Amino acid sequence: MIMSKRVLISFIIVIIMLGSLFIVSVNTGSLKVTYEELFSGLFIEYNENVAIIYDLRFPRIIVAALAGAALSVSGVLFQAVLKNPLSDPGIIGISSGAVFVSAVIVTFFPTLFFLTPIFSFVGGMLACILVYGLSYKNGFSPLRIILVGIAVNSVFTGFSSAFNSMGGQNYQSASELINSNISMKTWEDVKLLAIYAIIGLLFAFMISKRCNLLALEDKTVRSLGVNVNILRIIISAVAVLLASITTAVVGTISFVGLIVPHMGRLIVGSEHKFLIPFSALLGAFIMLLADTAGRVIAYPYEISPAVIMSVIGGPVFIILLKRSDKTYGS
């Protein structure tokens, strides 16, 4: 399918918006430099203030953008697999399962820190299997998926909260993860997230055409020679990977995977070949915008982007649920 002029313009606009926000975000905070000093300090000569910004602010910005892209694409994939526009890895318990296992590893096996994305993926898959298994009854009911997902999310959130009340250095690390704190991210966090996120996003782009098939009836897809169950498992695994590795680094952030795909469909349509990369760019922008706004709204204090997304996402979720009442309320 050839990209239309409207879709191309939409991609260009969101790329410009993301680049502009990146520049603004770099210079948002108590420490400010001119953009001439910033350019000079990065590429020409050493500048102590620029070095501080580079070490403290750049990793945070990149982590926020990568997390937003990964969560948004994860939401697109879950909505395609479950044929449910209300699916989000945070709402249906995938993120809470991943963060619980990550908290356990950080707390009791700190030497395995760099393997936390893998263990987080295991936790996400466990939550995914529970949601799929408990909600399946002669097919998947979108309403059952949401209700079971909320229950699974509640259980894993309860387990994770137990770590939040503990003391000690390792427990503190788990607490920061559970509370979705991205204020002190380092270049090691960037490296850790980037490796897995890029792999997951590449897989998502590769299977984007296959996602369109899931909008058809299963009988129709089988008549095309495609094993529907295997396809669902593969797409679900990629979605869990993207949500889990993000959770392992930044904690649980809900509603990004719900809001961004809907915005993407309104702008570029439902063709996944365009929707997935556009959602990645738009998700990076939305997440970075939430993080930047959180640093400004209550300055000198900070509001977590998870809190901002919850405040915005909650009403949006209710609106979408009411609009889907005829389809999913029965």
N, C-alpha and C positions, 0 to 999 in steps of 0.2 A: 504494500500500500504506500502510495506516494504521499509525502507530508504536504498538507495544504498550506496556503499562505498564512492563514489564521493561526495554525498550530506553530509554524515557524516563528511568527512574530511573538507568540506566547513564550516560546523557548528563549528567544532573544531578550525579552523583557525580564523574565525571571532570572536569567543569568546576570543581567545588568543590576537588578535589584539585590541579588546575593553579593555581587562584587562590591557594590556601594555600601551595603550594610557591613561587610567585612571591614572596609576601611574605617567606617564610623565606629564600629565596635572596638577596633584596635586602640582608638584614642578616647574611649569612654571609661572613666574612672578617676581616682584621685590624682594619678600621675598622668600628665599630659605633655606632649611635645608637638611641635609643628610638623606638618607632613614633610617639609624639607629636611628637618632633623631626623625624622623617621627613615626616610629614604637613604639619607647619608649614613645613618648609624647602621642600617642593615647591609648596605652594599659598598660603602666607601671607607669610612673610618669608625673606630670604636667610640660609642657614646654610652655612658653608664645608664642613663635613663632608658635609652632604647634597648639596651641589653636586659634590663629588668622587665620591660614590656614584652620582649621576645621570649623570655623564660617563663613569665607568669600569665600573660594575656593571650599570646598566640596559641599555646596548647589548648587552653580553655575554649577558644573560638573554634578551632579545628575539631575538637571533640564534640562540641555542640552541633556543628554542621554535619559531621559524619553520623552522629546519633539520630538527628532529624531525618537524614536521608534513609538510613537503615530501617527506622521504625515506620516511616511512611510506606516504603516498598513492602515491608512485612504486612502492613495493613491491607495494601492492594492485593497481595497474594492470598491472605486469609479470606478476604471478601470474595475473591474469585472461587476459591476452593469450596467455601461453605455457602455460596450464593446468598450471602447475607450482608447487606450494606452496613449493618451495625457491628460487624466484627472488628475487633481491635485487640492486639496482643496484650494490652494492659487490662482491658475489660474482661476478656475470657480466661484470664489466669495464667497465660503463658509467661508473662514478665515476672509475676510474683513467684512462680515455680522456679524460674531461673535465678532470681535474686536470693531466694531461700538457700539454694545449693551454694551459690557464690558466697553468701554470708557464712555458711558452715565451713567452707574451705578457707576463707580469710581468717576466721576465728581459730579453728583448730589445726589447720595445716598451712600456716603462713608461708612456708618455704615453697609451696605449690602455687604461689600467687600468679605466676605467668601461665598457669594451666587453667585458671579460673574460667576463661571463656569456654573451654571444652566441658568442664563440669557444669557450667551454666547452661550449656546446650543440652546436657543430659537432663537437667532440671526442667528446662523448657519442654523437652520431648515428653517427659513424664507427665507434665501438666496437660500437654496436647493430647496424649493418649487417654488420660482421664476424661477430658472434656468430650473427645470424640466418642469414647466408649460409653460414657454415662448418658450422652444425649441421643445416641442412635436408637431408633425404634421404628422399624419399617421405613428407614430413610432418616435424613437429618431435618429436624424442625428448627428453623431459625430462632424461634422463641425458646425452645428447650436449650439450644446451644448457649444463648445469652444467660438463661437462668442457671444452668449447670456451670457455666464459666464464672459467673459471679460467685457461686458457692465455692468452687475450687480456688478462686482468687482470695476469698475470705479465709479459707483454711491456711493457705501458704502465707498470707499476710500475717495471720495470727502467729504462726511459727516464727516468722522473721522478726516480729515485734518482740519476741522473747529475748533476742540478741540485743535489741535496742536498750533494754534496761540493765544490761551488764556493764561492768567496768573493765578497765585494762586496755592496753594499747591495741591488741588485736580486736577486742570487742569494739573499740572506738572506730577502727577501720570498717568493721561490719556495719556500725551505726551510720557512718557517712554514706555507705553504699545503699543501705535501706532508705535513708532520707533523701536520696538522689542529689547529693552534693557534688557539683562539678566545679567548685570555686578554686580548688587547689590541684588541678590536673597538671601533669608534667608531660614532657616529650615521650617518656616511656608509656604513658597512657595513650598518647596519640599513636605510637607505633603498635601497641597492643590492639587497639580498636581498628586501626586502618587495615592491618593485615586481614583480619577476619571479615570486616565490613566490605572491603573491596572484593574479596572472594565471593561473599554472599550476593553482592550487587551484580557481579558479572554473571553468576548463575541465574539470577532473576532476569537479567536482560536476555540470556540465552533461551529461557523457557517462556518468554513473553508471548510468543505466538501461540503456544500451547494453552495459555491461560484463557484465550478466547474460546477454545473448544468447550470449556467447562460451563459456558453460558447456555450451551445446547442441552437437550435431553440426553441422558446416558445412552439410550438405545441408538440415537443418532451418532454419538461419538464412537460407539462400538462398531457401527456399520462402516466407519472410516478406518477401521483396523487399529484403533487406539484402545489400550487397556486403561479404562477410566480410573480404576482403583490405584494402579501403579502411578498414574499421573497425579492423582490427588496426594499420594504419599510423598512423591518427589517435591511437589510445590509446597506442601506443608512443611517438609523438612527444611527447605530454603527459607521459608517464612519464620520458622522457629529459630534457625541459625541467626538471622538478622536481628530478631528481637532479643535473643539470649545474649549475644556478644555485646549488644548495646547495654543491656541490663547489667552485665558483669562489670562494666566500666562506669556507667553513670547512674545506675539504679533504675527503679521503676518510674517510667514517665508515660502516663496514660493519655489517650485521646489524640495524640499526634497521628497514629495510624488510623484513626477514625475520620478526623477532620480533613486532612490533606488529600486522601483519595477522592473524597466527595468534591472538593474544590477542583482537583485535577480533572474529574469527569465533566464538570461544568465548563471548563476552559478548553480542554483538548479532546474530550470525548472518551468513549469506553474502549477504544482500540489499545490493547495493552502494550503494543510495540511503542506507542508514544506515551501512554499513561504512566508506565513504570519509570522511564527516565525523567519525565516531567515531575512526577511525584517525588523523586529523589531530590531534585533541585529545589522544588517548592518546600519540601520537608526540611531541607537544610536551612532555607531562609526562615521558615516559621520558628524552628527551634532556636536559631541564633537570635532572632528577634525577641523571643521570650526571655532568653538569657540576658541579652543587652538591656531589655526593659526592666528586668529584675534588679539590675545593678543601678538603675536610675530612679525608679519609682520611690524607693524608701532610703535613698542615699543619706548617710554613709552605710546603712545596713543593706543587706541583699535579700531578695526574694528568689527562692529556687524556681527554675523554669518549670519544674514539675507542678508547683503550686499554681503558677500562672496558667499552664495548660489545663489544669483541673478546673480552675475558675471559668475559663473560656469553654472548655470541652463539655462540662456538665450540662449547661443549658443547650448546647448544640446537640448533645446526645438525646435530650428530652424532646427537642423539636423533631429530630429525625425519627424518633420512636413514635411520636404522635402522627407524623406524616405517613409512616408505614403501618398505621394501625389496621387498615383493612387487610393487608397482606400478612402481617406477623402477629396480629392480636387474637387470632382465632385459635 
